[in-house]
Amino acid sequence: MTDSMRSKHIDLLDFSELPSAVYFRYADFNTHEFAAAHRHPWGTLEYAAHGVLHMDVGGSRFLSPPQYAVWVPPEIEHSFYSHQPINYRAVCLAPAVCEDLPQQACTLAISDILKAILKDFAVRDVKIPEQAADKRLAQVLVDQLQQAPVHECYLPYASTPGLLGICEALQAEPGDNRPLAHWAAQVHVSERTLARQFVRELGMSFGEWRQRLRFLAAIEALDSHRSIQEIAFDMGYSTGSAFIAMFQRQAGCTPDYYRRNKKF
């Protein structure tokens, strides 16, 4: 492995307790940076303003795009890895503030208000809200988190071996267009049975799961120098327009806009 490919450990906060009830952290992580499994007495909202967040929380895998954040309750073991550069934001909350937030790790939808507050604080490097206006904004942020729609995971992973094997094969080749019938034959079940397994175990259809996977893969691909058309073909789309339409439905913006606005 070359030096440029070596993983770099991310420094963790060394507090025994937070210096304020709401504490913010910001960083730009490069490819192959990681935080080993750890836990702490406060809760953390982990968010990528640009890029895809890859985390293992309590033994479950979480991958989240910029419209979502991963909520890690106090004392839950978690780790982090950056497959591509990401603009990282974290909101650390004292245990008392976490009481009205989910008690299990989950994905939270990020509102435009919450995004705007995080962006403003990051630009001004506000770690501890001290000014009266910043304290009010921090309270609005907590209120927004308490109301945020909860998703178990943006891209859930299977636990049964057959379904897990399909998920891992598709993750290795997001552009694989082979239909559900092909994968059903691979695991020796009927197409209808496999369709039911996807919905029962992953909470969504095969088509929805694959589209979410392609969206996450596209976000990471947009950090390369490949054209939108090339990425579209890599993701299994026969036309650039079909890929752009999918991306816009998921992200609320075009791939080109996302690429040009790397720091939200």
C-alpha positions in Angstrom: 0.0 0.0 0.0 1.4 3.4 -1.0 1.6 6.3 1.5 -1.2 8.1 -0.2 -3.4 5.0 0.3 -2.6 4.5 4.0 -5.5 5.1 6.4 -5.0 8.0 8.8 -6.5 7.9 12.3 -8.8 10.8 13.2 -8.1 12.5 16.5 -11.1 12.1 18.9 -12.3 14.6 21.4 -10.4 14.0 24.7 -13.1 15.5 27.0 -14.4 13.5 29.9 -17.5 15.7 29.6 -18.5 18.3 27.1 -17.5 21.9 27.8 -21.1 23.0 26.9 -24.4 21.3 26.6 -24.2 21.7 22.8 -20.8 21.5 21.2 -19.9 21.6 17.5 -17.1 20.1 15.6 -16.1 20.6 11.9 -13.4 19.0 9.8 -12.5 18.2 6.1 -11.5 14.6 6.0 -9.6 13.2 3.1 -9.9 9.7 1.6 -8.9 6.8 4.0 -9.3 8.7 7.3 -10.9 6.8 10.1 -11.9 6.8 13.8 -11.6 3.5 15.5 -14.5 2.1 17.5 -15.1 4.3 20.6 -17.9 5.5 22.8 -18.5 8.6 25.0 -21.1 9.8 27.5 -22.6 12.4 25.2 -24.8 11.9 22.1 -23.5 12.9 18.6 -25.2 13.9 15.4 -22.7 12.9 12.7 -23.3 14.7 9.4 -21.5 15.1 6.0 -22.3 18.4 4.3 -20.7 17.0 1.2 -19.8 13.3 0.6 -21.2 10.1 2.0 -20.9 9.3 5.7 -19.8 5.6 6.4 -20.3 4.5 10.0 -20.6 1.4 12.0 -22.8 2.1 15.0 -23.6 -0.6 17.6 -22.7 -3.3 15.0 -24.9 -1.8 12.3 -23.7 -0.2 9.1 -24.9 3.3 8.3 -24.3 5.1 5.0 -25.9 8.6 4.7 -25.9 11.3 2.0 -26.0 15.0 2.8 -29.8 15.1 3.3 -29.5 12.8 6.3 -27.3 12.5 9.5 -26.5 9.6 11.7 -27.7 10.0 15.3 -25.5 8.2 17.9 -27.0 8.1 21.4 -24.7 8.3 24.5 -22.5 5.3 25.3 -23.1 3.6 22.0 -19.9 2.3 20.3 -19.3 3.6 16.9 -16.6 4.0 14.3 -16.1 6.0 11.1 -14.3 5.7 7.7 -14.0 8.1 4.8 -14.1 6.3 1.4 -13.9 9.7 -0.3 -13.3 13.3 1.0 -16.1 14.6 3.1 -17.0 17.9 4.8 -17.8 16.6 8.3 -20.0 18.3 10.9 -20.8 17.0 14.3 -23.2 18.2 17.0 -22.3 16.8 20.4 -25.2 16.9 23.0 -24.9 16.5 26.8 -26.9 13.5 28.2 -29.7 15.7 29.5 -30.2 17.2 26.0 -30.5 13.7 24.5 -33.5 12.7 26.6 -36.0 13.8 23.9 -34.0 12.3 21.1 -34.1 8.6 19.9 -32.6 6.1 22.3 -31.4 3.9 19.4 -28.9 4.8 16.6 -30.8 5.9 13.5 -30.7 8.2 10.5 -32.4 11.7 10.9 -33.6 13.7 7.9 -31.9 17.1 8.0 -34.1 20.2 7.4 -33.0 23.3 5.5 -33.0 25.2 8.7 -30.7 22.8 10.4 -28.4 22.7 7.4 -28.3 26.5 7.4 -27.4 26.7 11.1 -24.7 24.1 10.7 -23.2 25.9 7.7 -23.3 29.3 9.5 -21.6 27.9 12.6 -19.0 26.0 10.5 -18.1 29.2 8.5 -17.7 31.1 11.7 -16.0 28.2 13.5 -18.5 28.3 16.4 -17.7 25.4 18.6 -19.4 26.7 21.8 -22.4 29.0 21.4 -21.5 31.9 23.6 -23.2 34.9 22.0 -26.9 35.3 22.8 -27.9 35.0 19.1 -25.8 31.8 18.8 -27.4 30.3 21.9 -30.8 30.9 20.3 -29.7 29.3 17.1 -28.3 26.3 19.0 -31.7 25.9 20.7 -33.5 26.1 17.4 -31.1 23.3 16.1 -32.0 21.1 19.1 -35.7 21.7 18.5 -35.2 20.8 14.9 -33.5 17.6 15.8 -36.2 16.6 18.2 -38.7 17.0 15.3 -36.6 15.5 12.6 -38.2 12.5 10.8 -36.5 9.3 11.9 -35.3 6.6 9.4 -33.7 3.4 10.6 -31.0 3.7 7.9 -30.8 5.4 4.5 -29.3 2.2 3.0 -29.9 -0.7 5.3 -28.0 -4.0 5.0 -29.3 -7.5 5.2 -28.4 -10.0 8.0 -29.4 -13.2 6.2 -26.6 -14.6 4.1 -28.3 -14.8 0.8 -29.7 -11.2 0.9 -26.4 -9.9 2.3 -24.5 -11.5 -0.6 -26.7 -9.8 -3.1 -26.3 -6.4 -1.4 -22.5 -6.8 -1.3 -22.4 -7.8 -5.0 -24.4 -4.7 -6.0 -22.2 -2.5 -3.8 -19.1 -3.8 -5.6 -20.9 -3.0 -9.0 -23.6 -0.4 -8.5 -24.1 -0.3 -12.3 -25.1 -3.9 -12.5 -28.5 -3.9 -14.3 -29.3 -7.6 -13.9 -32.9 -8.0 -12.8 -34.3 -9.4 -9.6 -35.0 -12.7 -11.4 -31.2 -13.1 -11.9 -30.5 -12.6 -8.2 -33.3 -14.9 -7.1 -31.8 -17.7 -9.2 -28.4 -17.0 -7.5 -29.9 -17.7 -4.1 -32.3 -20.4 -5.2 -35.6 -18.8 -4.4 -38.4 -17.5 -6.6 -38.4 -13.9 -7.8 -41.6 -13.2 -5.7 -39.9 -14.7 -2.6 -36.8 -12.5 -3.0 -39.0 -9.4 -3.6 -40.8 -10.1 -0.3 -37.4 -10.6 1.5 -36.2 -7.2 0.4 -39.3 -5.5 1.7 -39.4 -7.5 5.0 -35.7 -7.3 5.9 -34.7 -3.9 4.3 -38.0 -2.0 4.4 -38.0 -1.2 0.7 -38.1 -2.9 -2.7 -35.1 -4.2 -4.6 -35.5 -1.3 -7.1 -35.5 1.3 -4.3 -32.5 -0.2 -2.5 -30.5 -0.3 -5.7 -31.4 3.3 -6.6 -30.3 4.5 -3.2 -27.0 2.6 -3.5 -26.4 4.2 -6.9 -27.1 7.6 -5.5 -24.5 7.1 -2.8 -22.0 5.8 -5.3 -22.7 8.7 -7.6 -22.0 11.2 -4.8 -18.6 9.7 -4.3 -18.0 9.4 -8.0 -18.6 13.2 -8.4 -15.4 13.9 -6.5 -13.5 12.4 -9.5 -12.8 14.0 -12.8 -15.1 11.8 -14.7 -17.9 13.5 -16.7 -21.5 13.3 -15.7 -22.2 11.1 -18.7 -19.4 8.6 -17.7 -20.7 8.4 -14.2 -24.3 7.8 -15.5 -23.0 4.9 -17.5 -21.0 3.6 -14.5 -24.2 3.7 -12.4 -26.1 1.6 -15.0 -28.1 4.4 -16.8 -28.3 4.3 -20.5 -28.7 8.1 -20.8 -27.3 11.0 -18.8 -30.8 12.5 -18.5 -32.2 9.5 -16.7 -29.3 9.6 -14.3 -29.7 13.4 -13.7 -33.4 12.9 -13.0 -32.7 10.2 -10.4 -30.0 12.3 -8.7 -32.2 15.4 -8.6 -35.1 13.4 -7.0 -32.7 12.2 -4.3 -30.6 15.3 -3.7 -32.9 18.1 -4.7 -30.2 19.4 -7.1 -28.5 18.3 -10.3 -25.2 16.3 -10.2 -23.4 19.3 -11.8 -24.7 21.7 -9.1 -23.7 19.3 -6.4 -20.2 19.0 -7.9 -19.8 22.8 -8.1 -21.0 23.4 -4.6 -18.7 21.1 -2.6 -19.0 23.0 0.7 -22.6 23.4 1.7 
